[in-house]
Amino acid sequence: MRFARRRFCATVPALDLSRNTTSLQPMAAKKPLRIHVGKSVQRYFKDMGSTEPENLHRLFLAEIEPPLIRETLRFTEGNQSRAARILGITRNTLRTKMKNYGISGK
């Protein structure tokens, strides 16, 4: 069975600050998630200065996975089987990750 690859885009609200700060109006702007990730990694390297980071992949996963799992569970209203399917992992793997990150099943 073949699946079409989908490009994941995040809707990031941009705020119109040209007027006053009491009426912030979001302006939807879609950018691929990888653009946001790339900019975050660039900021991280800049903040590190001349210090070379270690275990960046592990650090990155530890920062990204918990909110990804939480938001997917919120989206599925706590349905772990559906969340696992959306994430592309087994339900057992999801439950293991939830336990490791201290994420409740509710």
VEXDREN-2710 file (C-alpha; in Angstrom, 1 decimal):
% VEXDREN-2710
k/r/px/py/pz
1/MET/0.0/0.0/0.0
2/ARG/1.4/3.4/-0.9
3/PHE/0.8/6.5/1.1
4/ALA/1.1/10.0/-0.3
5/ARG/3.6/12.1/1.6
6/ARG/2.1/15.2/3.0
7/ARG/4.0/18.4/3.8
8/PHE/3.2/19.5/7.3
9/CYS/2.6/23.2/7.6
10/ALA/2.0/25.1/10.8
11/THR/-0.3/28.0/10.9
12/VAL/1.6/30.7/12.8
13/PRO/-0.3/33.8/13.7
14/ALA/1.6/37.0/13.0
15/LEU/0.5/39.9/15.1
16/ASP/-0.2/43.4/13.7
17/LEU/1.6/45.7/16.1
18/SER/1.4/48.8/13.9
19/ARG/-1.6/50.2/15.8
20/ASN/-2.1/49.8/19.5
21/THR/-1.3/46.8/21.7
22/THR/-4.8/46.4/23.0
23/SER/-6.2/45.1/19.7
24/LEU/-3.7/42.5/18.4
25/GLN/-5.1/41.0/15.2
26/PRO/-3.6/37.7/14.1
27/MET/-2.7/37.4/10.4
28/ALA/-2.4/33.7/9.4
29/ALA/0.8/32.8/7.7
30/LYS/1.5/29.2/6.8
31/LYS/5.1/28.0/6.8
32/PRO/6.4/24.5/6.7
33/LEU/7.3/23.2/10.2
34/ARG/10.9/22.6/9.1
35/ILE/11.3/26.4/8.6
36/HIS/10.4/27.0/12.3
37/VAL/12.6/24.1/13.4
38/GLY/15.5/25.3/11.3
39/LYS/15.3/28.8/12.7
40/SER/15.1/27.4/16.3
41/VAL/18.2/25.3/15.6
42/GLN/20.0/28.4/14.2
43/ARG/19.1/30.4/17.3
44/TYR/20.3/27.5/19.5
45/PHE/23.7/27.4/17.8
46/LYS/24.0/31.2/18.0
47/ASP/23.2/31.1/21.7
48/MET/25.7/28.4/22.3
49/GLY/28.5/30.6/20.8
50/SER/31.8/28.7/20.6
51/THR/30.6/25.9/22.8
52/GLU/30.0/22.8/20.7
53/PRO/26.7/21.0/21.8
54/GLU/26.7/17.3/22.6
55/ASN/24.0/14.8/22.0
56/LEU/22.0/17.3/20.0
57/HIS/19.7/14.7/18.4
58/ARG/18.8/13.3/21.9
59/LEU/18.3/16.9/23.2
60/PHE/16.1/17.8/20.3
61/LEU/13.9/14.8/20.6
62/ALA/13.5/15.4/24.4
63/GLU/12.3/18.9/23.6
64/ILE/10.1/18.1/20.7
65/GLU/8.5/14.7/21.6
66/PRO/6.6/15.7/24.8
67/PRO/4.6/18.6/23.3
68/LEU/4.1/16.6/20.1
69/ILE/2.6/13.7/22.1
70/ARG/0.6/16.0/24.4
71/GLU/-0.9/18.0/21.5
72/THR/-1.7/14.9/19.5
73/LEU/-3.5/13.4/22.5
74/ARG/-5.4/16.6/23.0
75/PHE/-6.3/16.5/19.3
76/THR/-7.6/13.0/19.7
77/GLU/-9.3/13.8/23.0
78/GLY/-7.1/11.2/24.8
79/ASN/-7.6/8.4/22.3
80/GLN/-4.2/6.7/22.5
81/SER/-4.8/4.3/19.6
82/ARG/-5.8/7.2/17.3
83/ALA/-2.9/9.3/18.6
84/ALA/-0.4/6.5/17.9
85/ARG/-1.8/6.1/14.4
86/ILE/-1.4/9.8/13.7
87/LEU/2.1/9.8/15.1
88/GLY/3.0/6.7/13.1
89/ILE/4.0/4.6/16.1
90/THR/2.5/1.7/17.9
91/ARG/0.2/2.2/20.9
92/ASN/2.7/0.4/23.1
93/THR/5.5/2.8/21.9
94/LEU/3.2/5.7/22.6
95/ARG/2.5/4.5/26.1
96/THR/6.2/3.9/26.8
97/LYS/7.0/7.5/25.6
98/MET/4.1/8.8/27.7
99/LYS/5.5/7.1/30.8
100/ASN/9.1/8.2/30.1
101/TYR/8.0/11.9/29.7
102/GLY/5.4/11.8/32.5
103/ILE/2.4/12.4/30.3
104/SER/-0.9/11.2/31.7
105/GLY/-3.3/9.2/29.6
106/LYS/-6.2/11.6/30.3
END
